[in-house]
Structures are given as C-alpha cells and as structure tokens.
Amino acid sequence: MAYKNFKVETDADGIALVTWDIPGRSMNVLDETSTNELEAIVKETTADAAVKGVVITSAKDAFCAGADLSMLEGMNQAYAKVLKEQGETAANQMLFEQSRRFSLVLRSIETSGKPWAAAINGLALGGGFEITLCCHYRVAAENPKTRLGLPEVKVGLFPGAGGTQRVPRLVQPQDAMTILLKGEPVTVEKAKALNLIHAIVPRADLIKAAKDWIKGGGKAVAPWDEKGFRLPGGPVFSKAGMMMFPAGNAIYRRETYDNYPAARAIMSCVYEGLQLPIDAALRVESRYFTSVLRSKEAAAMIRSLFLSMQELNKGARRPKDVPATKVKKIAVIGAGFMGASVGYVSARAGLDVVLIDRDQESADRGKAHAQKVIEEQIKKGRAKSTDAETLLARITPTADYAALKDVDLVIEAVFEDRKVKAETFAKAQEYLKPDVIFASNTSTLPITSLAESFKDQGKFVGIHFFSPVEKMMLVEIILGKNTGDVALATALDYVRTIGKTPIVVNDSRGFFANRCVGRYVAEGNEMFLEGVPPAMIENCAKMAGMPVGPLSLSDEVALDLGLKIMKATEADLGPNAINPDQKKLMVELVEKQGRLGRKNSKGFYDYPEKGKGQKSLWPGLSALQPKQLDPDTLDVEELKQRFLVVQAVEAARTVEDHVITDPREADVGSILGFGFAPFTGGTLSYIDFMGTKKFVELCHKLEAKYGSRFTPPKLLVEMAAKGETFYGRFAPKKAAAA
C-alpha cells in the first residue's frame, strides 16, 4: 500500500523499515494524515506474516517536532459545533474519542506482537517522542544537538498519547515528574542515563543497530505488559511514593499557584495511572487530556505561544514586496551592557560585529562581556572552546566611527538621552553607505522625534531589545512616521537571523511593552503607598501569574533608571504625566537612601554577596509607607486582579492608539517581553477569554475604587457593547511564507 507521509520497505530478513517523510515540510509533525497512515501501517505489518519486525525512522534531519497544534484547534472548533447542536454529553464524548485516537494507535504498536524499534535520527519532541516510547526498543544517533522530550506543558497541554504513563514506568519518579512538569528536552546521553532510550550509535549505524536488535530476538512486549513488572520507584503507596507525591504537590503549588490545569492534570495522571494496569491508566490520561483541551488556558496558550509565535517568527508582519535582505555585518554603537549583549547575540548568529564606543578601553570592555558570556556557556557544557574563538573573532571593538563604512545595519545603543543620541547620529552619518539601515535601541523615546536628527528618515527604525538580551526572546520593532518598508524588512530579517521573536509596533512613548509593564511596576508602588505589606505585594503578583513581583522588577531594572525616566517624562509632557507620590518615593529611595536596586545591592530588597544567601526585603521599607494596612483585611483576589487588569487595560489603549495593530503581537509581546501571566495567553487574550463586557465591568469597579488608571478606553467600551473580541474585530492577517 502506498502512503503519502511514510515509505514502507521490507528487507530480505522480513524487517519493515517505516520512513517518515512528510512532503513539502522541513520537519515531520503529527497531523491527521500521519495518524491515519501510522494506524494503517500497524494493521498491515501486524497482519503480514512475512514481517518479523518494524523499524520506524525519519528521512528528515529530525525525527518529529511534535503534534500539529492547529489540528487540536480544529478539534476544539468541532467540539464547539457539537456542543451547540447536540449538547455537552455528546460533545465531550466526541472530543474524548478524537483525542484518544492517537493513544490507541500507539498502544496498538506496543501490543502488535511484532517487535518495533525506533531509530531516532534527530530531534524527537512531544507526540513524536511518544511514538518512540511505545516502541519496544529505542536507539538514537550520536548528535550533540539532538533533544528528546515532552514540552507540551509549555503550551498549556500535556503528553496525551501515553507520555504520562510510560515515562514514570521507565524513569525514577522524581525524574519523571521533572520531565513532564518542566517540559525541558534532554540530550541523548541524558535520555540513555534516565532509561528513556536503550542505545546511542554513530548515525551511519542507526538503522543497522535497530534491525540487529530485531534479528537478535528483540521482545515484542513492553516492560509493563510483563508479569511481575515493578515500577522504578515502587508503588504509589510505598514509603518512597509517599515521600514523593505530597512533596510534589507542594512544589507544584509553589511553582504554578494552581494557574495551569495541564500541570495539575499531569500530577493526577501519574498518581492515578500508576495504581492501574496500563490500559486503564491510558484511559485516565485521555480523560484528563480531554478536560484540559477544553480549558481556556490551553486554548489561549496554544494560540499565543505556538500558533501566533510561529506566524510572527515566519514573518507575518514583513512587507511582502521587499526582497530578502542580507545582513552580514552590523555595527553596534555603545558598548555598554546592552550594546555588548546585542553584539554577542549577533556574533553568536554568525554575523560580523563592529562594537563602537567613545574610547578603545570602553569598546574592549564590551567585547570582554561577550567573552565572559561564552565562557559561562562553556562551563555549563553548552558551548565548546572552539565556539568561543570563532565568536570572539567576529567582534571588532573600536573607537573609530570610520569602521562603519562597510556595515549593512547600524544599531545605536547609547545612553537614553536625546542629546547624546543626536550627537551619535551626526557622527555616524559621515561614514554610512547609501543604503544602510539605522536602528535605535531606545526603550521609551519616540522614534519619530529621534529620526528628526537623521538625514533619511525612511531608513530609520527602532529595534528595542529586552534585558538580558542573551535570554530574552522578544525584540520590539518600532515604526516611526516615516520609516520605510525596506527598513522594516531589514529589521525583521535581522531579528530572524539572531533567533529572536519580533513584534512590530507603531510609535509612542514607551511603545507597547514598556507602557504595559510600566503600569505593573507603578501598581506595585501604588499598593506600597496604600500601605499593603511589601511581601504581600510581591506574593500576590506571583500568584496572579507574573514571574517576579513589581518591587523586585523595579530593582532589576534599576530604581535610578526609573527615576530618570519619570523626570524625562515630566520634562517632556509636564507634571500631570507622572504620579508625584511615586516620584517622591523614588527620590527618597534613590537620592536620599542611595538605594539604586540590584546593581548596588540595595533597593526594595537587600542583596547579599554572591553565594551568601538570598535577597530579602529591606526592613526599612515600612518607615517609607504613609500607613500600614492589616493583611487580614485585604482581598487577595482583588490585588491579583489589579496587577493583570492594569496591564491589560493599557494594552487595550495601545490598540486604540494604533500602537498595536495585530492582537498576536500584544499577546506574544506581553508574555515574552515582560512575563504577563502565560496561562492567560497574553494581555488581549486575557480580555477576550474573560469577555469584553465582563472585563469592562471589572475595570469600572476598580476605577471607582482606585482611580482613572483603570478607566477602560472608548474602543473597549464600544467592543463590550457589541460583544466583540480583539481577535474578532482585529482578525490577524495570514502569515507570510517561511
């Protein structure tokens, strides 16, 4: 039988080689066709007496990147249709049967009576890795880049085709829970040490090794199907199990605050499943998977953290009529912490980098930063010494602006001061090639006004990196009024080259990310001035889903920088543009107490020397509060809501102001840029999934109590009246081709 996504060849020894190779795709993904064909292949090879065993592999560089999540979106749409037409019971049954189908196909491999070996030639994630787990033998090709794992929890799901049952039957309980709850893929060496795979061989020997196992009498029985099978960590109610599960629950609550249904379901699946025979356990897993698939958290996370991010990474906002640009050499002007980091990530991506500063010593310090970062990577085993040599050879530090003469893109990363930036532009323009694109890495200053100091405003664009650049995946590209399509396309192509995710925003003070996260920090300050205990402020923010509390974030950004931005905003827009009480607090902390944040080891927190304990809230904070409220009288849910609503309402204002024109960018940008509660899907999804009407009612309630920062914009009020959503009213355009 001929297949579209697989090729089946049976050799003289009766071993069927099943090669996965979806036409027209760079990677195999688990879609409906692959599931149907795999089911047919299992039936065909099981029924054919001439087939003695099966080896499954891939013709791509990777084995499989995981499930096609758009297929799951389709399942949810079908669920909604049946729910409307036939009711909840019929809809739930339909979704259960659909979501269980792949699990049953994999179980049929395991119980086929024929030995199956997985020849893992490269990356195997999610459903792709679950295919290998149901095979009776797993051999991987030697490759330091190969990763194996189950990352579904990162998009609000969990492994629903046996992953939660097979992994804890192969691996010690703590390791199994780490694999499932963290979702971090592992190297082939780590996988072998954990007992997830049986062998690692040179790539050229991969298929032979898999076939040799079958020819050598490989058993067609999974360990858990054998009589007398024992769990690696002992039964759930053994001494070891009772030590693991209660502690695991506590860790789960600490890490997630119960905001992620998928993580909770993983805990339940493992706990319940390990007390049952495998077939019953797989049914339990499928029931939880069906439940999680119906959750708004899964829908939101799949849309933002997978589909939207994929579309933006492929160039959804790139001007289609501009040919691909080739950025091979860039210049970064300003070799301070930010500029040096931009230089590092650019060199890491294979670009030549000229690092310019006011003198050679400062430029050299910028290159030294890159050396320090790569040396840390080598210590952690994430890079080799030869990588360091290659990377550092690409970075040329200098104080001579003449070095700009042959670069393709210039990124200015000097001090956040209009005068300093204008002087930098003037110096640079003497040496630029005619078609060079010039970008400013500003975090708040409007690009249109900065571009006034540049001769050709069409070639001027904002490229806003987030700190620390090495870790933060978001880059905000800002269009000034006169920024041209070539400048935008060049910026997007460059961001793609360095492996970051771009969002495109129109010009305004603070753009998108800083406008929203500024509200978060300010809300923490407001609570502090109201008399809310500082520890409660921090903990409620984390309970709401934010990665760090607002006081901690203020320290990380630097309190003196926050004060400078306040003063610059006041100078540009007048005294009504800032909160005088918050300014007074910052003046007290920075100018009177000398507390600048983490950088001088004292801010809202005290920071011990490295390796000498953890940071702790400064005991002197209470003396700076006008009053102290009794924590037992405070509404924790309201505090949590304030943190999310104040950011979401600001995101809605950025749509009304035409800063954001595509809801995908607000959602992806808010999660990647400032860690807005990922389980919500992002700032605009938070509103959409709550319902605009309900959200506006909540805004008015908070507005009456706390003031105009919660006032919903006119656009949002109109949308609420019409029952509109952001993804309905501002439907994203289809992504450009990869």
C-alpha positions in Angstrom: 0.0 0.0 0.0 1.3 3.5 -0.9 1.3 6.2 1.8 1.7 10.0 1.5 3.7 10.6 4.6 5.5 7.3 5.1 7.5 4.9 3.0 7.4 1.2 4.0 10.2 -1.2 2.7 10.6 -4.8 3.8 14.0 -6.3 3.5 15.1 -10.0 2.9 15.1 -10.6 6.7 11.4 -9.6 6.9 12.1 -6.3 8.7 9.9 -3.5 7.6 11.6 -0.1 7.5 9.0 2.7 8.0 10.4 6.1 7.0 8.5 9.2 7.9 8.9 12.0 5.4 6.0 14.5 5.0 6.3 16.1 1.6 6.9 19.8 1.5 7.8 20.2 5.1 11.2 20.7 6.7 10.1 18.7 9.8 7.7 15.9 10.4 4.7 16.8 12.6 1.9 14.6 13.9 -1.1 15.6 11.7 -4.3 13.8 10.9 -2.8 12.2 7.8 0.3 10.8 9.7 -2.0 9.4 12.4 -4.3 7.7 9.9 -1.3 6.3 7.9 0.5 5.1 11.0 -2.6 3.2 12.1 -2.9 1.6 8.7 0.8 0.6 8.8 0.4 -1.0 12.2 -2.5 -3.1 10.9 -0.7 -4.0 7.7 2.6 -5.1 9.3 0.8 -6.9 12.1 -1.3 -8.9 9.6 1.6 -9.7 7.3 3.2 -13.0 8.4 6.3 -12.2 6.3 7.0 -9.1 8.5 9.2 -10.2 11.5 9.6 -6.7 13.0 9.4 -3.0 12.2 11.9 -0.1 12.4 10.5 3.4 12.4 12.7 6.4 11.5 12.7 9.7 9.6 14.1 10.9 6.3 14.3 14.5 7.8 17.1 15.8 9.9 14.7 15.5 12.9 12.5 12.5 13.8 9.4 14.6 14.7 8.9 18.1 16.1 5.6 17.1 17.8 1.9 17.4 17.1 0.4 19.9 14.6 -1.3 22.1 17.2 -3.6 23.6 14.6 -5.2 20.1 14.4 -6.0 20.5 18.1 -7.6 23.9 17.4 -9.7 22.2 14.8 -10.8 19.6 17.4 -11.9 22.4 19.7 -13.9 24.1 16.9 -15.6 20.7 16.2 -16.3 20.4 19.9 -17.9 23.9 20.0 -20.1 22.9 17.0 -21.3 19.6 18.5 -21.8 21.3 21.9 -24.1 23.8 20.3 -26.0 21.3 18.2 -26.1 18.1 20.4 -25.3 19.2 23.9 -22.4 18.7 26.4 -22.5 14.9 26.8 -22.3 14.3 23.0 -19.6 17.0 22.6 -17.5 15.6 25.5 -17.8 12.0 24.1 -16.8 13.2 20.6 -13.7 15.1 22.0 -12.7 12.1 24.2 -12.8 9.7 21.2 -10.9 12.1 18.9 -8.2 13.0 21.4 -7.8 9.3 22.4 -7.3 8.0 18.9 -3.6 8.6 18.7 -3.1 7.0 22.1 -4.9 3.9 20.8 -2.7 3.8 17.7 0.4 3.8 19.8 -0.9 1.2 22.1 -1.6 -1.0 19.0 2.1 -0.8 18.2 3.0 -1.9 21.7 0.6 -4.9 21.6 1.0 -5.8 17.9 3.0 -9.0 18.7 5.8 -7.7 16.4 8.9 -6.1 17.8 9.1 -2.4 16.9 12.3 -0.4 17.2 12.6 3.4 17.0 15.7 4.6 15.1 15.8 8.2 16.4 17.9 10.2 13.9 17.4 13.6 15.4 15.1 15.8 17.5 12.0 14.0 18.8 9.5 16.0 20.8 6.0 15.7 22.1 3.9 13.2 20.2 7.0 12.3 18.1 8.8 11.2 21.3 5.6 9.4 22.5 5.8 7.3 19.3 9.3 6.2 20.3 8.2 5.4 23.8 5.6 2.9 22.6 8.3 1.0 20.6 10.0 -1.9 22.3 13.5 -0.7 21.6 14.9 2.8 21.2 18.2 3.6 19.6 19.4 7.2 18.9 22.1 8.5 16.6 25.1 10.3 18.2 24.4 14.0 17.8 25.1 16.7 20.5 22.2 18.8 19.1 19.5 16.2 19.4 17.0 16.8 22.1 14.3 14.3 23.3 11.3 15.3 25.4 7.8 16.2 26.1 7.4 20.0 26.1 3.5 20.1 25.8 3.1 21.7 29.3 4.7 24.9 27.9 1.7 25.4 25.6 -1.0 24.5 28.2 -1.2 20.8 27.4 0.4 17.6 28.5 1.5 14.4 26.7 -1.8 12.7 26.0 -0.7 9.7 24.0 0.8 7.7 26.8 3.6 10.0 27.9 2.3 10.5 31.4 2.1 6.7 31.8 5.2 5.3 30.0 7.7 7.9 31.3 7.1 7.1 35.1 7.1 3.4 34.3 10.6 3.8 32.8 12.2 6.5 34.9 12.5 7.2 38.7 9.5 9.2 40.0 11.3 12.5 40.6 13.0 12.5 37.3 9.7 11.5 35.6 7.8 14.4 37.2 10.6 16.8 36.2 10.5 15.7 32.6 6.7 16.0 32.5 6.2 19.2 34.5 9.2 21.2 33.3 8.9 20.2 29.7 12.6 20.7 29.1 14.0 18.3 26.4 17.2 16.3 27.3 20.3 15.2 25.3 20.5 11.6 24.0 23.2 10.9 26.7 20.8 12.1 29.5 18.0 10.2 27.9 20.0 7.0 28.0 21.1 7.6 31.6 17.4 8.0 32.5 16.5 4.8 30.7 14.3 6.6 28.1 16.4 5.1 25.3 18.4 1.9 25.1 21.4 2.8 23.0 23.3 5.5 21.2 25.2 4.7 18.0 27.0 6.5 15.2 24.5 7.9 12.7 25.7 5.6 9.9 24.9 2.6 12.1 21.5 3.7 13.2 19.2 1.6 11.0 21.5 -1.4 11.3 21.5 -1.2 15.1 17.7 -1.1 15.2 17.4 -4.1 12.7 20.1 -6.0 14.6 18.1 -5.8 17.8 15.1 -7.3 16.0 17.2 -10.0 14.4 18.8 -10.8 17.7 15.4 -11.8 19.1 14.1 -8.5 20.4 11.0 -9.0 22.5 7.7 -7.6 21.3 6.5 -6.9 24.8 6.7 -3.6 26.8 8.1 -4.0 30.3 4.7 -3.0 31.9 2.9 -5.8 30.0 5.2 -8.4 31.5 4.1 -10.4 34.6 5.7 -9.2 37.7 6.6 -5.7 36.4 7.6 -3.3 39.1 7.6 0.5 39.0 11.1 2.1 39.1 10.2 4.0 42.3 8.0 1.3 43.9 4.2 1.5 44.3 2.5 4.9 44.9 1.7 4.0 48.5 5.1 2.7 49.2 7.4 4.6 51.6 9.2 6.2 48.5 6.0 7.1 46.8 4.6 8.7 49.9 7.7 10.8 50.2 7.4 11.9 46.6 3.8 12.8 45.9 2.9 15.0 48.9 6.2 16.9 48.3 5.5 17.0 44.6 2.1 18.6 45.3 3.8 21.3 47.5 6.3 22.0 44.8 3.6 22.2 42.1 1.7 24.8 44.2 4.8 26.8 44.8 5.8 26.8 41.1 2.3 27.3 39.5 0.0 28.7 42.1 -2.5 26.3 40.5 -2.9 28.5 37.4 -2.1 25.8 34.9 -4.7 23.0 34.5 -2.2 20.9 32.5 0.3 20.8 35.2 -2.3 19.8 37.8 -3.6 17.1 35.3 0.0 15.7 35.0 0.2 15.2 38.7 -3.2 13.5 38.8 -2.5 11.3 35.7 0.7 10.0 37.2 -0.7 9.5 40.7 -3.8 7.7 39.5 -2.3 5.9 36.5 0.5 4.2 38.4 -2.1 2.5 40.6 -3.8 0.9 37.5 -2.9 -1.5 34.7 -1.6 0.3 31.6 -4.8 0.2 29.5 -6.9 1.7 32.3 -4.1 4.2 33.0 -4.2 5.3 29.4 -7.9 5.8 29.6 -7.4 8.0 32.7 -4.8 10.0 30.8 -7.2 10.5 27.9 -10.0 11.7 30.1 -7.7 14.3 31.7 -6.4 15.3 28.3 -9.9 15.9 27.0 -10.7 18.0 30.0 -7.5 20.1 29.6 -8.1 20.5 25.9 -11.4 22.2 26.7 -9.8 24.7 29.1 -9.5 28.3 28.2 -5.9 28.2 29.4 -4.9 25.6 26.8 -6.8 27.4 24.0 -5.1 30.7 25.0 -1.6 29.2 25.3 -1.8 27.2 22.1 -2.9 30.3 20.2 -0.3 32.7 21.6 2.7 30.5 22.5 2.6 28.2 19.5 0.5 29.4 16.5 0.9 33.2 16.8 4.6 32.9 17.8 5.2 30.6 14.8 3.5 33.1 12.5 5.4 36.1 13.8 8.7 34.2 13.5 7.9 33.3 9.9 7.4 37.0 9.0 3.7 37.6 9.4 4.4 41.4 9.5 7.1 41.5 6.9 6.3 43.7 3.8 5.7 41.1 1.1 7.1 43.2 -1.8 10.5 43.7 -0.3 13.1 41.1 -1.4 15.0 39.2 1.3 17.7 41.4 2.8 21.2 40.1 3.6 22.6 41.5 6.8 26.2 40.0 7.1 27.9 42.7 9.1 26.5 45.1 11.7 27.8 47.9 13.9 26.6 48.5 17.5 27.3 52.0 18.7 27.5 51.9 22.5 29.4 49.0 24.1 27.8 49.2 27.5 25.9 46.2 28.9 23.0 46.4 26.4 25.2 47.2 23.3 27.7 44.5 24.3 24.9 42.0 24.6 23.4 42.9 21.2 26.9 42.4 19.8 27.2 39.0 21.5 23.9 37.6 20.2 24.7 38.9 16.7 28.1 37.3 16.6 26.6 34.1 18.0 24.3 34.1 15.0 27.3 34.2 12.6 27.3 38.0 11.9 30.4 40.1 11.9 30.1 42.9 14.5 31.8 46.2 14.9 31.5 47.4 18.5 32.0 51.2 18.8 32.4 53.2 21.9 33.8 56.6 23.0 37.3 55.1 23.5 39.1 51.8 22.9 39.0 50.8 26.5 35.2 51.0 26.7 34.9 49.2 23.4 37.2 46.4 24.7 35.1 46.1 27.8 32.1 45.4 25.5 34.0 42.6 23.8 35.1 41.3 27.2 31.4 40.9 28.1 30.9 38.6 25.2 33.9 36.6 26.3 32.5 36.3 29.8 29.1 35.1 28.5 30.6 32.5 26.1 33.0 31.2 28.9 30.0 30.7 31.2 28.3 28.7 28.4 31.4 26.5 28.1 31.4 25.9 31.8 27.8 24.7 31.6 28.6 22.4 28.7 26.5 24.4 26.3 29.4 25.5 24.1 33.0 24.4 23.2 36.2 26.4 23.4 36.3 26.5 19.6 32.9 28.2 19.6 34.4 30.9 21.8 37.3 31.5 19.5 35.0 31.7 16.4 32.6 34.0 18.1 35.1 36.4 19.5 36.9 36.6 16.2 33.7 38.1 14.7 33.7 41.0 17.2 35.9 44.1 16.4 35.9 46.7 19.2 36.9 50.2 18.2 36.5 53.9 18.9 36.8 54.8 15.2 33.5 55.6 13.5 35.2 55.1 10.1 34.7 51.3 10.8 31.0 51.9 9.8 31.9 52.2 6.2 31.1 48.6 5.2 28.3 47.6 7.5 24.8 46.6 6.5 23.0 47.7 9.6 23.8 50.0 12.5 22.2 49.6 15.9 22.6 52.6 18.3 22.6 51.6 22.0 23.9 54.7 23.7 22.6 56.4 26.8 18.8 57.1 26.9 19.2 60.8 26.3 18.1 62.8 23.2 21.2 65.0 23.0 23.6 62.0 23.3 21.7 60.1 20.6 21.6 63.1 18.2 25.3 63.5 18.6 25.8 59.8 17.8 23.7 60.0 14.7 25.6 63.0 13.4 29.0 61.3 13.9 27.8 58.1 12.3 26.2 59.5 9.2 29.5 60.8 7.8 30.6 57.2 7.2 27.5 55.2 6.3 27.0 53.5 2.9 24.0 55.0 1.0 21.5 52.1 1.7 22.4 51.3 5.3 19.5 51.0 7.7 20.0 52.8 11.0 18.2 51.5 14.2 17.9 53.0 17.7 17.7 50.6 20.6 15.6 53.0 22.7 13.2 51.8 25.4 11.0 54.9 25.7 11.9 57.8 23.4 9.6 58.1 20.4 11.3 57.0 17.2 9.7 59.7 15.0 11.3 62.5 17.1 14.7 60.7 17.2 14.6 60.3 13.4 14.5 64.1 13.0 18.2 64.1 13.7 18.8 61.6 10.8 19.1 62.6 7.2 17.0 59.9 5.6 14.1 59.1 8.0 12.9 56.3 5.7 16.0 54.3 6.7 15.5 54.9 10.4 13.7 52.3 12.6 13.6 51.3 16.3 14.9 47.9 17.4 14.2 47.6 21.1 15.9 44.7 22.9 15.0 43.5 26.3 17.5 42.8 29.1 19.2 40.4 29.5 19.5 40.2 25.7 21.1 36.8 25.8 18.0 35.3 27.4 15.0 37.5 26.4 13.4 36.2 23.2 11.4 39.4 22.3 12.5 42.2 20.1 10.2 45.2 19.6 10.5 46.8 16.2 9.2 50.4 16.2 8.0 52.2 13.1 8.4 56.0 13.1 6.0 58.0 10.9 8.5 58.0 8.0 10.1 54.5 8.5 10.1 52.8 5.1 9.3 49.2 4.2 13.0 48.3 3.5 14.0 49.4 7.0 11.2 47.3 8.5 12.0 44.3 6.3 15.7 44.6 7.2 15.0 44.8 10.9 12.7 41.8 10.7 15.2 39.8 8.7 18.0 40.7 11.2 15.8 39.6 14.2 15.1 36.3 12.5 18.8 35.8 11.9 19.6 36.2 15.6 16.8 33.8 16.5 14.5 36.2 18.4 10.8 36.8 18.1 9.8 40.2 16.7 6.7 42.3 17.2 6.1 45.4 15.1 4.6 48.4 16.8 3.8 52.0 15.8 5.5 54.9 17.6 4.5 56.2 21.0 6.3 57.0 24.3 7.2 53.6 25.8 5.9 51.8 22.7 4.0 48.7 23.8 5.9 46.6 26.2 7.2 49.4 28.5 3.8 51.1 28.5 2.2 47.9 29.9 5.0 46.8 32.2 5.3 50.3 33.5 1.8 50.1 34.7 2.6 46.8 36.5 5.6 48.4 38.3 3.5 51.5 39.1 0.7 49.4 40.5 3.2 47.8 42.9 4.3 51.3 44.0 0.6 52.3 44.4 0.0 49.3 46.7 3.1 50.2 48.7 1.9 53.8 49.2 -1.6 52.5 50.2 0.1 50.5 53.0 -0.1 47.0 51.6 2.7 44.9 53.2 5.6 44.6 50.7 5.8 40.8 51.0 2.0 40.6 50.1 2.5 42.8 47.1 5.2 40.5 45.8 3.4 37.3 46.6 0.1 38.4 45.1 1.8 39.4 41.9 3.3 35.9 41.6 0.0 34.3 42.5 -1.6 36.3 39.6 0.9 34.6 37.3 3.7 37.2 37.0 7.3 35.8 37.1 8.6 38.3 39.6 7.0 40.8 41.9 6.9 44.5 40.9 9.2 45.6 43.6 11.8 43.0 42.6 11.4 44.0 38.9 12.0 47.7 39.9 15.2 46.6 41.5 16.3 44.6 38.4 15.6 47.5 36.0 17.3 49.9 38.5 15.5 52.4 40.6 17.7 55.3 39.5 16.8 54.5 35.8 13.1 54.5 36.8 13.5 57.9 38.4 15.4 59.2 35.3 12.5 58.0 33.1 10.0 59.8 35.4 12.0 63.0 35.2 12.3 62.8 31.4 8.6 62.1 31.0 7.8 65.1 33.3 10.2 67.3 31.3 8.6 66.3 28.0 4.9 66.1 29.0 4.5 68.2 32.1 3.9 67.4 35.8 0.5 65.8 35.2 2.2 63.0 33.2 3.6 61.3 36.3 2.4 60.4 39.8 4.0 62.9 42.3 3.7 60.5 45.2 5.6 57.8 43.3 8.2 60.3 42.2 8.6 61.3 45.9 9.1 57.6 46.8 11.8 57.1 44.1 13.6 60.3 45.2 13.6 59.1 48.8 14.9 55.6 47.8 17.5 56.8 45.2 18.7 60.2 46.2 18.3 60.2 50.0 18.8 56.5 50.8 21.2 55.7 47.9 19.2 52.6 47.1 19.6 52.0 43.3 18.4 48.4 43.0 20.2 45.2 42.4 23.2 47.0 40.7 24.4 48.4 44.1 22.9 45.6 46.1 20.2 47.7 47.8 16.8 48.7 46.6 13.4 47.5 47.7 15.5 44.4 48.6 18.9 43.9 50.3 21.2 41.7 48.2 23.9 39.6 49.9 27.2 38.9 48.3 27.1 36.1 45.7 26.8 32.7 47.3 26.0 34.2 50.7 22.2 33.7 50.9 19.1 35.0 49.2 17.8 38.6 48.8 15.3 39.8 51.4 13.0 42.8 51.6 14.7 45.8 53.1 13.5 46.2 56.8 13.4 50.0 56.4 10.6 49.9 53.8 7.8 50.1 56.4 9.2 53.5 57.5 8.6 54.8 53.9 4.9 53.8 53.9 2.4 56.5 54.9 0.5 53.8 56.8 0.4 50.0 57.2 -2.7 48.0 56.4 -3.6 44.8 58.2 -3.1 42.0 55.7 -6.0 40.0 57.0 -8.4 42.8 55.9 -7.1 42.8 52.3 -8.8 41.0 49.4 -6.1 38.8 47.8 -8.2 38.2 44.7 -8.6 41.9 44.1 -4.9 42.5 44.5 -4.2 39.8 41.9 -6.8 41.3 39.5 -5.3 44.8 39.8 -1.9 43.6 38.6 -3.4 41.9 35.5 -6.2 44.4 34.7 -3.9 47.4 34.9 -1.6 45.9 32.3 -4.5 44.6 30.1 -6.3 47.9 30.0 -3.1 49.6 29.0 -2.7 47.1 26.2 -6.2 47.9 25.0 -5.2 51.6 25.0 -2.3 50.8 22.8 -4.8 49.3 20.3 -6.9 52.4 20.5 -3.8 54.5 19.9 -2.8 52.3 16.9 0.5 51.4 18.5 -0.7 47.7 18.3 -2.4 46.7 15.1 -2.3 43.0 15.4 -3.5 41.2 18.6 -1.0 38.4 18.2 1.8 40.9 18.8 0.2 42.2 22.0 -0.2 38.7 23.3 3.2 37.3 22.3 4.9 40.5 23.2 3.4 40.7 26.7 4.4 37.1 27.5 7.9 37.2 26.1 8.6 40.8 26.9 7.5 41.1 30.5 6.2 37.7 31.5 2.5 38.6 31.6 0.7 35.5 33.1 1.3 33.0 30.3 -1.7 30.9 31.2 -4.0 33.8 30.0 -2.5 33.8 26.5 -1.3 37.4 26.9 -2.9 40.8 27.6 -5.5 40.9 24.9 -6.4 37.2 25.2 -6.9 37.9 29.0 -9.7 40.3 28.0 -11.1 38.1 25.2 -11.3 35.0 27.3 -12.9 36.9 30.2 -15.3 38.6 27.8 -15.1 42.3 27.0 -18.4 43.0 28.8 -17.2 41.4 32.0 -13.8 42.9 31.7 -15.2 46.5 31.3 -17.4 45.9 34.3 -14.3 44.9 36.3 -12.5 48.0 35.1 -15.3 50.3 36.2 -15.4 48.6 39.6 -11.6 49.1 40.1 -11.8 52.6 38.6 -14.4 53.6 41.2 -12.2 52.4 44.0 -8.6 53.2 42.8 -8.8 55.8 40.0 -8.5 56.6 36.3 -5.7 54.2 35.6 -8.4 51.5 35.4 -10.7 53.6 33.1 -11.4 51.4 30.0 -10.7 53.2 26.7 -13.6 54.2 24.5 -12.7 51.4 22.0 -13.1 48.7 24.7 -16.4 50.1 25.9 -17.7 50.0 22.3 -16.5 46.4 21.9 -18.2 45.4 25.1 -21.5 46.9 24.0 -21.3 44.9 20.7 -19.9 41.7 22.3 -16.7 41.9 20.2 -13.3 40.4 20.9 -9.9 41.6 19.8 -9.3 38.5 17.7 -12.7 39.0 16.1 -12.5 42.7 15.4 -8.8 42.9 14.5 -8.5 39.4 12.9 -4.8 38.8 12.2 -3.7 38.5 8.6 -2.4 35.2 7.4 1.3 34.6 7.9 3.8 35.1 5.1 5.5 32.1 3.7 8.5 30.9 5.6 
